[in-house]
Amino acid sequence: MQLNDKKLAKELYKKYSAIHRRKIRAWQMICVLSQFVDDDIVGEVTQCLQIALYRKNLPSVRQYLETFAINIYMEFPSLVMHRLKVI
C-alpha cells in the first residue's frame, strides 16, 4: 500500500503534517493486520518490508514500521536466519 502511494512514499515531510499523520495511521493499521499474514503471502510482505525499512522516515513513523517487522519475524522466526544469510 505505502510503496505504491506517491504521497506516502515521500521521504521528506514535516512532523504533524498531513503526510506524517497518514503514514502513522497507515503503519498503525498495518501493525494490526500483521496477525493475519500467513505462509502464502509472507514472502511478498517481507520483500515490501525490506523496501520500506530502507526508506527515510521520522522516528514516530519508524517505530510502527519496526513494530510490524518484529511482529512478522516473531511469527516466522525462520525468516530471521534467512535474512541474516542474505546480509
C-alpha positions, 0 to 999 in steps of 0.5 A: 500500500505505502510503496505504491502511494506517491504521497506516502512514499515521500521521504521528506515531510514535516512532523504533524503534517498531513503526510506524517499523520497518514503514514502513522495511521497507515503503519498503525493499521498495518501493525494490526493486520500483521496477525493475519499474514500467513505462509502464502503471502509472507514472502511478498510482505517481507520483500515490501518490508525490506523496501520500506525499512530502507526508506527515510522516515521520522522516528514516530513513523519508524517505530510502527514500521519496526513494530510490524517487522518484529511482529512478522519475524516473531511469527516466522522466526525462520525468516530471521536466519534467512535474512541474516544469510542474505546480509 
